[in-house]
Amino acid sequence: MPPVVLVAPAAFKGTLGPRQVAEAIAIGVRRALPGASVLECPVADGGNGLLDVVLPVGALRERLPVTGPIGEPVSAELGWIDGETAIIESASACGLALVEPEDRDPLRTTTRGVGELIWTAVDRGAKSVVVGLGGTATVDGGTGAARGLGWTFENTEGKPLPEGGGSLVELAAFASGWGLAARVIALADVATPLLGPDGAAPVFGPQKGARPEEIPRLADGLTRLAALWSDAGRPDLGTMSMGGAAGGLGAGLVFFAKAELARGAEWVLERAGFDAALAKADLVITAEGIFDRTSLVGKAPGEVVRRAQAAKKKVAVVAGRVEGMVGVHTVAGDGAGRMLDGPALAQMAEQVAREALHI
């Protein structure tokens, strides 16, 4: 009986979307196993490629002008799963890729565009808005997104607070926004809390351009914000799992938009029918640009590996770089840090399929 191979890769940031990666890997698998049944199930976790994975072919996708991470207009994407369910990637409004390396500064970058996208979706009839939290250039605790929903923020002198995470140490008060008649579901790819030594500022600040001496200011600002949330009846937001996602946008959306936080990989795999496809598979192949220990904590490829191993399926990983895989029993195609294109992915997939099935 010909083998069934489940291909479930994530995007390769900056090069290939999840569907393109799946197609390339499927080509390689069919070269290795001409008679195989190949099931393509591209995955995401709230970061890059979320809309590509979740939206059906032909679904409405709009480009809308919103406030970008450094205050200049950007063109962000709003997708529609159906007439009442919108979906956005935060990165399209305030992503790190939208800021030149020399301009990356989480003391001033803002998530305002995310709030503007949410508001536009609800204004156009969305009853639910799904927000992917990955890939932002921000550590503002979601205060920018709140501004996009009509909230205001003041310092001790009653003056408007500047945008960004650097000014939060001076936050004295905030006032409610316009009210949101929709359910918001925020998808995280990390379990990071807002505060503490493993919180949003020390973990994500350096990735987003903060210098070492700026991290304490960001952390103090988020602590101040969490104290005001506590005074307003939400003392849990500083330590809530996933609250630190996207530089605190996770916790911010919980407070400012009454959002529900969800693990992005689990949400996407459930929608994609992954477990039903897994039950039929003899081999599972996942992929991402860099597969390391962090991939196993919240990232979609790590969730694919976890579920495949729990189901006692053979599993293989294809990546531009594979590292730190001690104790994870997989066949790995390691690109040794190369930027992989479609033909290179197909070649690596052919190799790992042969190795995994001993051909």
C-alpha positions as CSV (number, residue, x, y, z in Angstrom):
1,M,0.0,0.0,0.0
2,P,1.5,3.4,-0.9
3,P,2.6,5.6,2.0
4,V,0.6,8.7,3.1
5,V,2.8,11.7,3.7
6,L,1.4,14.7,5.6
7,V,3.3,18.0,4.7
8,A,2.6,20.6,7.3
9,P,5.2,23.5,7.1
10,A,5.2,27.1,8.3
11,A,6.3,30.1,6.3
12,F,10.0,30.9,5.7
13,K,10.0,34.5,6.8
14,G,10.9,37.0,4.0
15,T,11.1,34.3,1.3
16,L,8.2,31.8,1.0
17,G,4.7,31.7,2.3
18,P,3.4,28.5,4.0
19,R,1.6,27.3,0.9
20,Q,4.6,27.8,-1.3
21,V,6.7,25.8,1.2
22,A,4.2,23.0,1.2
23,E,4.1,22.8,-2.6
24,A,7.9,22.7,-2.8
25,I,8.1,19.9,-0.2
26,A,5.3,18.0,-1.9
27,I,7.3,18.0,-5.1
28,G,10.3,16.5,-3.4
29,V,8.2,13.9,-1.6
30,R,6.7,12.8,-4.9
31,R,10.1,12.4,-6.5
32,A,11.2,10.2,-3.6
33,L,7.9,8.3,-3.4
34,P,6.2,8.4,-6.8
35,G,3.2,6.4,-5.6
36,A,2.7,8.3,-2.3
37,S,-0.5,10.1,-1.3
38,V,0.7,13.6,-0.2
39,L,-1.6,15.7,2.0
40,E,-0.7,19.4,2.1
41,C,-1.6,21.2,5.4
42,P,0.4,24.4,5.7
43,V,0.4,25.8,9.3
44,A,0.9,29.0,11.2
45,D,0.8,30.1,14.8
46,G,-0.3,33.7,14.9
47,G,2.8,35.1,13.1
48,N,3.9,35.2,9.5
49,G,1.6,33.4,7.0
50,L,-1.5,33.3,9.2
51,L,-3.8,34.7,6.6
52,D,-2.4,32.4,3.9
53,V,-3.1,29.4,6.0
54,V,-6.5,30.2,7.4
55,L,-8.2,32.0,4.5
56,P,-9.9,29.8,1.9
57,V,-9.0,30.3,-1.8
58,G,-10.9,33.3,-3.1
59,A,-11.6,34.8,0.3
60,L,-11.8,38.6,0.5
61,R,-8.4,40.2,1.4
62,E,-8.2,44.0,1.6
63,R,-5.3,46.4,1.9
64,L,-6.1,49.4,4.2
65,P,-4.0,52.4,5.2
66,V,-3.3,52.5,9.0
67,T,-0.7,54.0,11.3
68,G,2.6,52.2,11.0
69,P,5.0,51.3,13.8
70,I,6.9,54.6,13.6
71,G,3.8,56.7,13.0
72,E,3.9,56.9,9.2
73,P,1.1,55.3,7.1
74,V,1.4,51.7,6.0
75,S,-0.8,49.4,3.9
76,A,-2.0,46.6,6.2
77,E,-4.1,43.6,5.3
78,L,-7.6,42.7,6.6
79,G,-8.9,39.2,5.6
80,W,-12.4,37.7,6.0
81,I,-12.9,34.1,6.9
82,D,-16.6,34.7,6.4
83,G,-19.0,37.7,6.4
84,E,-18.8,38.1,10.2
85,T,-15.3,36.9,11.0
86,A,-12.3,39.0,10.2
87,I,-8.6,38.1,10.6
88,I,-5.5,40.2,10.7
89,E,-1.7,39.8,11.3
90,S,-0.4,42.4,13.7
91,A,2.8,42.4,11.8
92,S,1.1,43.8,8.7
93,A,0.3,47.0,10.7
94,C,3.3,47.2,13.1
95,G,5.8,44.5,12.0
96,L,9.5,44.5,12.5
97,A,9.8,44.1,8.7
98,L,8.2,47.5,8.3
99,V,11.0,49.3,10.1
100,E,14.5,49.8,8.8
101,P,17.1,48.3,11.1
102,E,18.5,51.7,12.1
103,D,15.0,53.0,13.0
104,R,14.0,50.1,15.3
105,D,13.2,51.5,18.6
106,P,10.5,50.0,20.9
107,L,10.7,53.0,23.1
108,R,8.6,54.8,20.4
109,T,7.2,52.2,18.1
110,T,3.4,51.7,18.3
111,T,0.7,49.1,17.8
112,R,-1.9,51.8,16.9
113,G,-2.4,50.3,13.5
114,V,-3.6,47.0,15.0
115,G,-6.4,48.9,16.9
116,E,-7.3,50.7,13.7
117,L,-7.6,47.4,11.8
118,I,-9.8,45.9,14.5
119,W,-12.0,49.0,14.6
120,T,-12.4,49.0,10.8
121,A,-13.3,45.3,10.8
122,V,-16.0,45.8,13.4
123,D,-17.3,48.9,11.6
124,R,-17.7,46.7,8.5
125,G,-19.7,44.2,10.3
126,A,-17.3,41.7,11.9
127,K,-18.8,40.0,15.0
128,S,-15.4,38.2,15.6
129,V,-11.9,39.5,14.9
130,V,-8.9,37.1,15.0
131,V,-5.6,38.8,15.7
132,G,-2.3,37.1,15.1
133,L,0.3,38.6,17.5
134,G,3.6,37.5,16.0
135,G,6.4,39.6,14.5
136,T,5.8,43.1,15.8
137,A,8.3,45.9,16.3
138,T,6.8,47.0,19.6
139,V,6.9,46.8,23.4
140,D,4.0,49.2,24.2
141,G,1.7,46.9,26.1
142,G,-1.0,47.3,23.5
143,T,-1.5,51.0,24.4
144,G,-1.1,51.9,20.8
145,A,-3.8,49.5,19.7
146,A,-5.9,51.0,22.5
147,R,-5.5,54.4,21.0
148,G,-6.7,53.0,17.7
149,L,-9.9,52.0,19.6
150,G,-10.4,55.4,21.1
151,W,-8.6,55.1,24.5
152,T,-6.5,58.0,25.8
153,F,-3.5,58.1,28.0
154,E,-2.2,60.9,30.2
155,N,0.9,61.6,32.4
156,T,0.8,63.1,35.9
157,E,0.4,66.6,34.5
158,G,-2.7,65.6,32.5
159,K,-1.0,65.8,29.2
160,P,-1.3,63.2,26.4
161,L,1.3,60.5,26.7
162,P,3.6,60.0,23.7
163,E,3.3,56.7,21.8
164,G,5.6,53.8,22.4
165,G,6.9,51.8,25.4
166,G,9.4,54.4,26.6
167,S,6.7,56.8,27.9
168,L,4.8,54.3,29.9
169,V,6.9,55.0,33.0
170,E,5.1,58.4,33.1
171,L,1.6,56.9,32.7
172,A,-0.8,58.3,35.3
173,A,-4.3,57.6,33.9
174,F,-6.2,56.3,30.9
175,A,-9.8,56.8,29.7
176,S,-12.0,54.2,28.0
177,G,-12.4,54.0,24.2
178,W,-15.4,53.7,22.0
179,G,-16.6,50.2,23.0
180,L,-16.2,47.2,20.8
181,A,-19.2,45.1,19.8
182,A,-17.2,42.1,18.7
183,R,-15.4,39.1,20.1
184,V,-11.6,39.4,19.7
185,I,-9.4,36.3,19.7
186,A,-5.7,37.0,20.0
187,L,-3.4,34.2,18.8
188,A,0.1,33.9,20.5
189,D,3.1,31.9,19.5
190,V,4.8,32.3,22.9
191,A,3.9,31.7,26.5
192,T,5.8,34.8,27.7
193,P,4.2,36.9,30.5
194,L,4.1,40.6,30.5
195,L,6.4,41.1,33.5
196,G,9.4,39.5,35.3
197,P,12.8,38.4,34.2
198,D,11.3,36.3,31.4
199,G,8.8,39.1,30.5
200,A,8.2,41.0,27.4
201,A,10.8,43.7,27.8
202,P,13.9,41.5,28.5
203,V,12.8,38.8,26.1
204,F,11.6,40.8,23.1
205,G,13.1,44.3,23.6
206,P,16.5,43.4,22.2
207,Q,14.9,41.7,19.1
208,K,13.0,44.9,18.4
209,G,16.0,47.2,18.7
210,A,16.2,48.1,22.3
211,R,19.7,48.7,23.7
212,P,20.7,46.9,27.0
213,E,20.4,50.2,29.0
214,E,16.9,50.7,27.6
215,I,15.4,47.4,28.8
216,P,14.8,48.5,32.4
217,R,12.8,51.6,31.2
218,L,10.6,49.3,29.0
219,A,10.2,46.9,31.9
220,D,9.3,49.7,34.3
221,G,6.8,51.1,31.9
222,L,5.0,47.8,31.5
223,T,5.1,47.4,35.3
224,R,3.4,50.8,35.6
225,L,0.8,49.8,33.1
226,A,0.1,46.5,34.8
227,A,-0.3,48.4,38.2
228,L,-3.0,50.6,36.6
229,W,-4.7,47.5,35.2
230,S,-4.6,46.0,38.6
231,D,-6.3,49.1,40.1
232,A,-8.9,48.7,37.4
233,G,-9.7,45.1,38.5
234,R,-7.3,43.0,36.4
235,P,-4.4,42.1,38.8
236,D,-3.7,38.9,36.7
237,L,-2.5,40.6,33.5
238,G,1.1,41.1,34.6
239,T,1.7,37.3,35.0
240,M,-0.8,35.8,32.6
241,S,0.7,33.3,30.2
242,M,1.0,34.8,26.6
243,G,0.3,38.3,28.0
244,G,3.8,39.4,26.9
245,A,3.3,38.3,23.3
246,A,4.1,41.0,20.7
247,G,5.7,43.2,23.4
248,G,2.6,43.0,25.7
249,L,0.0,43.4,23.0
250,G,-1.5,40.1,24.2
251,A,-2.3,41.5,27.7
252,G,-3.2,44.8,26.2
253,L,-5.9,43.4,24.0
254,V,-7.3,41.4,26.9
255,F,-7.7,44.6,28.9
256,F,-8.5,47.2,26.2
257,A,-10.6,44.9,23.8
258,K,-11.7,42.2,26.2
259,A,-9.8,39.7,24.0
260,E,-9.4,36.0,24.6
261,L,-5.8,34.8,24.4
262,A,-5.3,31.5,22.5
263,R,-2.3,29.4,21.5
264,G,-2.0,30.2,17.8
265,A,-0.6,26.8,16.7
266,E,-3.4,24.9,18.4
267,W,-6.1,27.2,17.0
268,V,-4.8,26.9,13.4
269,L,-4.2,23.2,13.5
270,E,-7.7,22.6,14.8
271,R,-9.2,24.8,12.0
272,A,-7.1,23.0,9.4
273,G,-8.2,19.5,10.3
274,F,-4.7,18.5,11.1
275,D,-5.5,15.7,13.5
276,A,-7.7,14.0,11.0
277,A,-5.0,14.1,8.4
278,L,-2.4,13.0,10.9
279,A,-4.4,9.8,11.6
280,K,-3.9,8.7,8.0
281,A,-0.2,9.6,7.7
282,D,2.8,7.3,7.7
283,L,5.2,10.2,7.7
284,V,4.8,13.9,8.7
285,I,7.1,16.6,7.3
286,T,7.2,20.1,8.8
287,A,9.4,23.0,8.1
288,E,10.4,26.6,9.0
289,G,13.4,28.9,8.4
290,I,15.1,28.1,11.7
291,F,14.1,25.1,13.8
292,D,15.5,25.2,17.3
293,R,14.4,24.7,20.9
294,T,12.1,27.7,20.8
295,S,10.2,26.0,17.9
296,L,9.0,23.5,20.5
297,V,7.4,26.1,22.7
298,G,4.3,27.5,21.0
299,K,5.5,27.6,17.4
300,A,3.4,25.7,14.8
301,P,6.2,23.4,13.5
302,G,6.9,22.4,17.1
303,E,3.3,21.6,17.7
304,V,3.3,19.5,14.5
305,V,6.3,17.5,15.8
306,R,4.7,17.1,19.3
307,R,1.4,15.8,17.9
308,A,3.1,13.5,15.4
309,Q,5.3,12.0,18.1
310,A,2.3,11.6,20.4
311,A,0.6,9.7,17.6
312,K,3.7,7.6,17.1
313,K,4.2,8.8,13.6
314,K,7.5,9.2,11.8
315,V,8.3,12.9,11.6
316,A,10.9,14.9,9.6
317,V,11.9,18.6,9.8
318,V,13.2,20.7,6.9
319,A,14.8,24.0,7.8
320,G,17.3,26.6,6.7
321,R,19.0,25.8,10.0
322,V,18.3,23.1,12.6
323,E,19.9,23.3,16.1
324,G,19.4,22.2,19.7
325,M,17.4,19.1,18.8
326,V,18.7,16.9,21.6
327,G,15.9,14.6,22.7
328,V,13.7,15.3,19.7
329,H,13.7,12.2,17.6
330,T,13.3,13.4,14.0
331,V,14.9,13.1,10.7
332,A,16.2,16.6,9.9
333,G,17.1,18.3,6.6
334,D,19.5,21.1,7.7
335,G,20.2,23.8,5.1
336,A,23.3,24.9,7.1
337,G,22.0,28.5,7.4
338,R,21.3,28.9,3.6
339,M,18.4,30.9,2.3
340,L,16.3,28.1,0.8
341,D,14.2,28.6,-2.4
342,G,11.6,26.2,-3.8
343,P,14.0,23.9,-5.7
344,A,16.3,23.6,-2.6
345,L,13.4,22.8,-0.4
346,A,12.2,20.1,-2.8
347,Q,15.6,18.5,-2.9
348,M,15.8,18.5,0.9
349,A,12.3,17.0,1.2
350,E,13.2,14.3,-1.2
351,Q,16.2,13.4,0.9
352,V,14.4,13.4,4.2
353,A,11.5,11.4,2.8
354,R,13.9,8.7,1.6
355,E,15.8,8.7,4.9
356,A,12.6,8.6,7.1
357,L,11.1,5.7,5.1
358,H,14.4,3.9,4.5
359,I,14.2,4.0,0.7
